[in-house]
Amino acid sequence: MPDPEWLIMRRFSLLPGRQPVMLELSVPRPRPQGQWVCLYRIRGLGRARTSRAVGDDGLHALQLAMAAVRRELEPFAGRLTWAGEPGELGLPESVPDYFGGEFRRRVEALVRRESEAEAERLRSAATGRGDYDGAMRQGSLPAGRAPGGRRSP
């Protein structure tokens, strides 16, 4: 196989010394057998790790490579940072597709509900009030409160 064409790269920092850890994912390529392969490489955690994920098409191979990278980085997650928060890799867990579409839809709906509940909690904390958006929809803002959460003059 020729040298891979690296599609994307992400730089993590290994704490406490902020040593760089590099993740690279290649452009998925078709294989003669009809499947697709996506190579990945992780450098900065001792020996370089290079492996591959094989999927039914290019997107599937890329998705499987991202899931494999997440699994490989998990043992280091508490000491790795991407966006400044230790343990945050920016590689969300994927929903397995081998349990079927009904399972995937249930899990996705659960994630959506939890995300909406967290967004509401954060909005409430930011406005210093309970259900601010619900109050807006019902026209029941407290006295002295203007739309957008500002105090009215």
Secondary structure, DSSP 8 states (H G I E B T S, - for coil): -----EEEEEEEEETTTTEEEEEEEE--EE-TTS-EEEEEEEESSSS-EEEEEEESSHHHHHHHHHHHHHHHHGGGGGGEESSSSTT--S------STT-HHHHHHHHHHHHHHHHHHHHHHHHHHHTSSSHHHHHHHT---TTB-TTS-B--
